[in-house]
Amino acid sequence: MHKDLASILFTKDQIQQRVAEMGAQITRDYAGQEVVLIGILKGAVVFFADLMRQIDLPVKIDFMAISSYGSATKSSGVVRILKDLDHDITGKHVIIVEDIIDSGMSLSFLKESLLGRGAQTISVCVMLDKPSRRRAHIDVDYCGFEIPDEFVVGYGLDYAELYRDLCDIGVLKPEIYEQPEQ
């Protein structure tokens, strides 16, 4: 699958070092408290698993699945909850863990929704931030890397459900996702 990449943005080692730094920062910021990590399926699962093992605090986990893309490569702006939380977050310190923030529409919707459910605090933790595409203002509390406006895959990020298993994060060659409809 590496043959489909135009370039590697971040290697496995760079990613692991940054995730360890983020886990240490979360540990310091929430010292003495319990946190609830909410992983956004499916893309964040690899990052989520690595991150939670780097946090030295009592950690509870839950998952949500949301969609604003369908099968497209650009967000529709309409956010749908496909899988909701299994547990109540009232009074909890919640950290939303997402693979990438692009337009910000999904995370903005999600953060407001979770605040409305009575979370004490909500933080946003993303592996990748693509600020040039932002359409909704949202504060990112923990960010792995800022990236240019490129179509990226690997480390949980996909195109058509492929490439999630790559250990590196790379730019997908345009000819892969710009193929004409069959």
BAFI-3210 file (N, C-alpha, C; in Angstrom, 3 decimals, decimal comma, padded with zeros to 6 digits):
// residues 182
n [1|2|3|4|5|6|7|8|9|10|11|12|13|14|15|16|17|18|19|20|21|22|23|24|25|26|27|28|29|30|31|32|33|34|35|36|37|38|39|40|41|42|43|44|45|46|47|48|49|50|51|52|53|54|55|56|57|58|59|60|61|62|63|64|65|66|67|68|69|70|71|72|73|74|75|76|77|78|79|80|81|82|83|84|85|86|87|88|89|90|91|92|93|94|95|96|97|98|99|100|101|102|103|104|105|106|107|108|109|110|111|112|113|114|115|116|117|118|119|120|121|122|123|124|125|126|127|128|129|130|131|132|133|134|135|136|137|138|139|140|141|142|143|144|145|146|147|148|149|150|151|152|153|154|155|156|157|158|159|160|161|162|163|164|165|166|167|168|169|170|171|172|173|174|175|176|177|178|179|180|181|182]
n.u [000,806|002,095|003,013|001,006|001,239|002,131|003,935|005,555|004,368|004,616|006,528|006,307|007,841|008,022|005,337|004,747|006,416|005,270|002,664|003,237|004,172|001,809|000,152|001,529|001,178|-001,629|-001,859|-000,544|-002,226|-004,676|-004,147|-004,701|-007,356|-010,151|-010,601|-012,683|-012,260|-013,373|-013,534|-013,602|-015,057|-014,348|-011,791|-010,151|-009,342|-006,796|-004,978|-006,310|-006,055|-003,259|-002,843|-004,343|-002,863|-000,711|-001,473|-001,318|-003,421|-006,611|-008,664|-011,563|-013,309|-015,124|-017,086|-017,985|-019,639|-019,649|-020,805|-020,034|-019,297|-020,082|-019,541|-017,892|-015,074|-015,021|-016,476|-019,984|-021,158|-023,372|-024,003|-024,218|-025,117|-023,970|-023,333|-023,932|-022,913|-022,252|-022,372|-023,272|-022,211|-022,412|-021,146|-018,528|-015,027|-014,324|-012,605|-012,505|-011,398|-009,998|-009,132|-008,512|-008,945|-010,727|-012,772|-013,994|-016,635|-017,910|-016,661|-017,296|-020,111|-020,277|-018,953|-020,637|-022,971|-022,174|-021,559|-024,120|-025,079|-024,235|-021,513|-018,692|-016,312|-015,034|-012,605|-010,660|-008,869|-006,714|-005,104|-004,230|-004,301|-005,886|-005,849|-006,304|-008,641|-010,737|-014,072|-015,722|-015,400|-013,381|-011,781|-008,778|-007,453|-005,388|-003,000|-001,571|-000,088|000,128|-001,119|-000,745|-003,181|-003,843|-004,692|-004,701|-003,597|-003,380|-002,295|-004,828|-006,373|-008,293|-008,980|-011,759|-012,089|-009,598|-006,031|-005,880|-004,304|-001,651|001,475|002,716|001,933|000,757|000,640|-001,877|-001,725|-003,129|-004,275|-005,352|-007,679|-009,077|-010,216|-012,308|-015,901|-017,212]
n.v [-001,202|001,166|002,014|003,520|005,979|009,386|010,718|010,453|011,831|011,649|009,454|006,165|006,191|008,979|009,517|007,889|009,071|011,625|010,996|009,951|012,293|013,804|012,227|012,486|015,230|015,390|013,841|015,525|017,800|016,871|015,933|013,925|013,467|011,714|010,710|010,606|009,092|009,588|007,906|008,468|006,640|005,366|006,032|007,066|004,972|003,634|005,644|006,343|003,965|003,876|006,356|006,204|004,423|005,928|007,699|008,445|008,076|007,489|006,120|006,047|004,611|005,235|005,099|006,722|006,949|008,955|010,737|012,781|012,663|010,444|008,482|010,184|012,394|014,874|016,859|016,844|018,573|017,984|016,401|013,186|010,989|007,840|005,814|005,911|007,034|004,631|005,087|007,341|010,717|012,749|015,244|014,476|014,584|014,961|013,817|014,218|012,118|012,219|011,400|013,314|016,811|018,708|020,435|021,117|021,011|018,574|018,016|020,349|020,186|017,783|018,417|020,412|018,896|016,989|018,653|019,494|017,243|017,295|017,068|017,798|019,019|019,466|018,426|018,586|016,326|015,718|013,826|014,871|018,132|020,161|023,129|024,893|024,180|024,815|025,447|025,823|027,287|025,873|025,008|023,309|021,286|019,458|018,580|016,525|016,841|019,532|019,800|020,216|021,045|018,276|014,992|012,594|009,405|006,404|005,141|004,786|006,531|006,626|005,742|004,874|002,791|001,586|001,472|002,150|000,567|001,196|002,062|004,508|007,980|009,240|011,049|010,486|009,431|011,473|010,237|007,919|008,509|010,155|008,817|008,203|007,739|004,468]
n.w [000,000|000,455|-001,982|-003,045|-001,935|-002,146|-000,596|002,627|005,526|008,328|010,250|011,763|014,143|014,698|015,116|017,370|019,296|019,495|020,363|022,891|024,126|024,090|025,729|028,158|028,611|028,914|031,219|033,072|032,924|033,902|036,425|039,249|038,690|037,203|033,845|030,917|027,962|024,742|021,923|018,464|016,093|012,833|012,427|014,531|016,131|016,224|017,047|019,430|020,999|021,336|022,615|025,056|026,529|027,206|029,092|032,414|034,465|036,109|033,711|031,804|029,051|026,014|023,001|019,942|016,812|014,052|011,151|008,426|005,939|004,397|001,607|000,352|-000,401|000,635|003,227|003,873|005,561|007,042|009,978|011,270|013,898|014,205|015,972|019,331|022,662|025,277|027,951|030,659|030,775|032,554|034,633|034,205|033,214|030,014|027,160|023,840|021,359|018,296|014,901|012,891|012,368|010,207|008,467|010,824|011,402|012,235|014,740|016,150|016,285|017,742|020,166|021,244|021,523|023,455|025,622|026,191|027,388|029,934|030,636|032,674|031,831|028,509|026,357|023,351|021,453|018,909|016,360|013,928|012,528|010,226|009,503|007,350|006,126|007,768|008,701|010,805|013,979|016,400|019,373|019,672|021,997|022,374|020,102|017,684|015,168|012,848|009,570|005,967|003,372|002,283|001,075|003,372|004,632|006,652|009,888|011,020|009,499|006,503|003,046|001,363|003,193|003,230|003,926|006,631|008,275|007,877|009,300|009,177|008,444|005,496|002,343|000,095|-003,256|-005,757|-008,040|-007,072|-005,580|-007,283|-009,355|-012,176|-011,930|-012,091]
ca.u [000,000|002,965|003,176|-000,070|001,531|003,003|005,002|005,311|004,411|005,103|006,885|005,835|008,603|007,596|003,976|004,801|007,012|004,286|001,569|003,754|004,177|000,425|-000,307|002,160|000,528|-002,960|-001,618|-000,258|-003,383|-005,782|-003,567|-005,601|-008,740|-010,491|-011,052|-013,383|-011,839|-014,377|-012,917|-014,507|-014,847|-013,390|-010,457|-009,331|-009,121|-005,373|-004,476|-006,985|-005,433|-001,907|-002,924|-004,838|-001,780|000,281|-002,071|-001,139|-004,558|-007,768|-009,257|-012,681|-013,397|-016,385|-016,920|-019,070|-019,385|-020,380|-020,487|-020,391|-018,691|-020,629|-018,431|-017,206|-013,782|-015,246|-017,583|-021,271|-021,579|-024,465|-023,416|-025,137|-024,574|-024,196|-023,240|-023,892|-022,211|-022,869|-022,399|-023,592|-020,995|-022,746|-020,144|-017,231|-014,033|-014,362|-011,658|-012,862|-010,184|-010,326|-007,944|-008,187|-009,920|-010,668|-013,673|-014,380|-018,092|-018,263|-016,216|-018,073|-021,403|-020,093|-018,616|-021,871|-023,868|-021,697|-021,749|-025,538|-025,340|-023,811|-020,093|-018,100|-015,413|-014,814|-011,396|-010,539|-007,534|-006,652|-003,772|-003,878|-005,097|-005,776|-006,526|-006,654|-009,971|-011,683|-015,313|-016,339|-014,377|-013,313|-010,470|-008,144|-006,661|-004,207|-002,832|-000,343|000,625|-000,608|-000,772|-001,273|-004,417|-003,531|-005,497|-003,777|-004,042|-002,468|-002,478|-006,265|-007,033|-008,543|-009,712|-012,597|-011,826|-008,249|-004,848|-005,896|-003,305|-000,288|002,070|003,078|000,889|001,265|-000,242|-002,338|-001,594|-004,442|-004,876|-006,048|-009,027|-009,718|-010,593|-013,679|-016,934|-017,378]
ca.v [000,000|002,343|002,451|004,472|007,234|010,355|011,028|010,153|013,052|011,310|008,046|005,473|006,685|010,352|009,438|007,343|010,074|012,695|010,452|009,889|013,671|014,208|011,498|013,108|016,525|015,116|013,389|016,720|018,699|016,273|015,268|013,664|013,347|010,641|011,230|009,710|009,267|009,181|007,685|008,620|005,524|004,301|006,560|007,381|003,804|003,342|006,738|006,201|002,871|004,293|007,481|005,846|003,737|006,935|008,559|007,834|008,518|006,618|006,423|005,268|004,812|005,032|005,347|007,227|006,974|010,047|010,838|013,975|012,437|009,356|007,863|011,256|012,824|016,190|016,851|017,384|019,560|017,407|015,423|012,164|010,067|006,463|005,038|006,837|006,583|003,582|005,502|008,723|011,521|013,855|015,561|013,868|015,281|014,221|014,169|013,651|011,707|012,132|011,248|014,533|017,892|019,276|021,599|021,422|020,901|017,393|018,177|021,430|019,585|016,780|019,072|021,037|017,808|016,391|019,653|019,447|016,034|017,525|016,849|018,901|019,672|018,754|018,792|017,962|015,803|015,212|013,455|015,783|019,348|020,735|024,414|025,607|023,743|025,079|026,185|026,073|027,534|024,938|024,980|021,999|021,341|018,616|018,322|015,818|017,532|020,350|019,329|021,014|020,564|017,092|013,831|011,743|008,085|005,687|005,307|004,879|007,315|005,750|006,083|003,727|001,773|001,030|002,212|002,397|-000,261|001,699|002,595|005,894|008,829|009,723|011,710|009,552|009,934|011,900|009,317|006,856|008,929|010,956|007,945|008,449|006,783|003,324]
ca.w [000,000|000,429|-003,372|-003,330|-001,243|-002,816|000,359|004,039|006,344|009,672|010,392|012,961|015,302|014,980|015,661|018,729|020,177|019,708|021,185|024,265|024,638|024,325|026,915|029,326|028,813|029,472|032,599|033,877|032,944|034,657|037,594|040,369|038,241|036,271|032,565|030,002|026,578|023,774|020,622|017,331|015,176|012,975|012,173|015,700|016,981|016,391|017,889|020,722|021,742|021,722|023,547|026,394|027,249|027,582|030,120|033,727|035,282|035,923|032,412|031,293|027,610|025,312|021,579|019,117|015,371|013,414|009,734|007,656|004,632|003,602|000,876|-000,370|000,138|001,226|004,171|003,427|006,546|007,815|010,883|011,763|014,896|013,780|017,203|020,462|023,863|026,087|029,349|030,993|030,996|033,460|035,641|033,875|032,394|028,759|026,107|022,545|020,655|016,874|014,067|012,152|012,289|008,869|008,457|012,195|011,536|013,028|016,124|016,748|016,587|018,777|021,428|021,756|021,916|024,703|026,673|026,505|028,179|031,309|030,930|033,440|030,875|027,244|025,627|022,035|021,190|017,537|015,865|012,850|012,373|008,889|009,735|006,120|005,703|008,851|008,439|012,108|014,998|017,525|020,011|019,798|023,221|022,192|018,673|017,339|014,103|011,883|008,225|004,853|002,762|001,483|001,429|004,113|005,067|007,539|011,326|011,264|008,448|005,371|001,829|000,998|004,215|003,075|004,380|008,081|008,937|007,674|010,532|008,902|007,869|004,225|001,382|-000,928|-004,627|-006,256|-009,015|-006,347|-005,177|-008,320|-010,462|-012,624|-011,496|-013,005]
c.u [000,852|003,162|002,112|000,157|002,471|004,185|004,570|005,415|005,034|005,353|006,288|006,539|008,205|006,209|004,015|005,409|005,992|003,115|002,005|003,768|002,760|-000,146|000,262|001,510|-000,867|-002,833|-001,352|-001,514|-004,530|-005,297|-004,602|-007,062|-008,909|-010,971|-011,806|-012,890|-012,957|-013,702|-013,951|-014,128|-015,034|-011,961|-009,566|-008,891|-007,640|-004,736|-005,025|-006,295|-004,031|-001,943|-003,329|-003,773|-000,681|-000,233|-002,004|-002,160|-005,621|-008,499|-010,422|-012,778|-014,813|-016,128|-018,179|-018,651|-020,270|-019,983|-020,912|-019,870|-019,451|-019,468|-017,629|-015,858|-013,879|-016,498|-018,840|-021,738|-022,743|-023,891|-024,502|-024,417|-024,966|-024,132|-023,061|-023,130|-022,986|-023,064|-022,727|-022,300|-021,259|-021,667|-018,749|-016,332|-013,852|-013,293|-012,111|-011,562|-010,555|-009,036|-007,531|-009,311|-009,671|-011,532|-014,025|-015,866|-018,483|-017,885|-016,963|-019,443|-021,287|-019,806|-019,851|-022,853|-023,463|-021,780|-023,204|-025,933|-024,772|-022,375|-019,551|-017,159|-015,320|-013,541|-011,384|-009,078|-007,537|-005,216|-003,308|-004,842|-004,805|-006,481|-006,954|-008,066|-011,075|-012,858|-016,044|-015,221|-014,488|-011,885|-009,993|-007,194|-005,349|-004,123|-001,501|000,488|-000,342|-000,144|-001,328|-002,549|-004,101|-004,451|-004,553|-004,434|-002,979|-002,759|-003,959|-007,030|-007,159|-008,972|-010,433|-012,298|-010,467|-007,218|-004,813|-004,743|-001,859|000,227|002,471|001,834|001,472|000,191|-000,591|-002,198|-002,983|-005,077|-005,614|-007,487|-009,734|-010,097|-012,030|-014,625|-017,070|-018,856]
c.v [001,271|002,871|003,472|005,841|008,112|010,705|010,586|011,475|012,777|009,811|007,477|006,009|008,105|010,361|008,959|008,329|011,168|012,225|010,357|011,286|014,144|013,522|012,094|014,458|016,352|014,667|014,582|017,587|018,176|015,542|015,127|013,491|012,117|011,287|010,146|010,049|008,758|009,117|007,762|007,564|005,958|004,855|006,742|006,157|003,497|004,375|006,611|005,138|003,246|005,383|007,043|005,125|004,693|007,880|007,836|008,405|007,429|007,052|005,473|005,566|004,569|005,400|005,931|007,057|008,063|010,088|012,179|013,827|011,443|008,665|008,898|011,570|014,222|016,132|017,463|018,504|019,088|016,273|014,467|011,314|008,662|005,489|006,008|006,216|005,476|004,022|006,986|009,493|012,714|014,018|015,039|014,832|014,442|014,749|013,440|013,356|011,422|012,030|012,560|015,546|018,612|020,537|022,046|021,254|019,735|017,573|019,288|020,916|018,641|017,415|019,721|019,987|017,222|017,371|019,660|018,230|016,138|017,203|018,050|019,715|018,814|019,313|018,042|017,593|015,183|014,841|014,476|016,960|019,936|022,105|025,153|025,264|024,112|025,932|026,517|026,285|026,477|024,963|023,542|022,090|020,564|018,236|017,624|016,600|018,390|019,923|020,274|020,376|019,461|015,965|012,809|010,436|007,475|006,009|005,562|005,641|006,472|006,494|004,809|002,521|001,088|001,979|002,469|001,702|000,177|002,312|004,062|006,659|009,438|010,373|010,697|010,196|010,303|010,918|008,160|007,280|009,811|010,128|008,228|007,355|005,692|003,064]
c.w [000,000|-000,986|-003,770|-002,675|-002,070|-001,923|001,751|004,792|007,712|009,748|011,671|014,209|015,682|015,633|017,109|019,720|020,499|020,575|022,650|024,899|024,957|025,567|028,194|029,641|029,419|030,926|033,512|034,022|033,802|035,910|038,714|039,976|037,357|034,983|031,796|028,601|025,684|022,408|019,523|016,282|013,735|012,990|013,376|016,490|017,218|017,323|019,307|021,575|022,208|022,787|024,944|027,211|027,685|028,676|031,453|034,709|035,228|034,640|032,151|029,811|027,108|023,859|020,977|017,665|014,804|011,953|009,192|006,231|003,777|002,922|000,096|000,280|000,743|002,095|003,567|004,348|007,403|008,650|011,377|012,805|014,478|014,948|018,345|021,633|024,569|027,534|029,487|031,272|031,917|034,524|035,355|033,098|031,125|027,803|024,843|021,806|019,199|016,070|013,415|012,299|010,972|008,889|009,869|012,442|012,454|014,494|016,843|017,173|017,778|020,137|022,043|022,251|023,268|025,868|027,130|027,329|029,591|031,638|031,694|032,564|029,626|026,624|024,312|021,812|019,801|017,179|014,833|012,787|010,994|008,920|008,470|005,640|006,700|008,398|009,730|013,115|016,092|018,064|020,106|020,981|023,110|020,718|018,429|016,346|013,296|010,492|007,160|004,309|001,758|001,939|002,061|004,550|005,970|008,986|011,662|010,201|007,185|004,123|001,436|001,896|004,081|003,686|005,890|008,792|008,687|008,970|010,401|008,458|006,606|003,379|000,298|-002,299|-005,159|-007,235|-008,346|-006,036|-006,210|-009,546|-010,871|-012,144|-012,534|-013,264]
res [m|h|k|d|l|a|s|i|l|f|t|k|d|q|i|q|q|r|v|a|e|m|g|a|q|i|t|r|d|y|a|g|q|e|v|v|l|i|g|i|l|k|g|a|v|v|f|f|a|d|l|m|r|q|i|d|l|p|v|k|i|d|f|m|a|i|s|s|y|g|s|a|t|k|s|s|g|v|v|r|i|l|k|d|l|d|h|d|i|t|g|k|h|v|i|i|v|e|d|i|i|d|s|g|m|s|l|s|f|l|k|e|s|l|l|g|r|g|a|q|t|i|s|v|c|v|m|l|d|k|p|s|r|r|r|a|h|i|d|v|d|y|c|g|f|e|i|p|d|e|f|v|v|g|y|g|l|d|y|a|e|l|y|r|d|l|c|d|i|g|v|l|k|p|e|i|y|e|q|p|e|q]
***
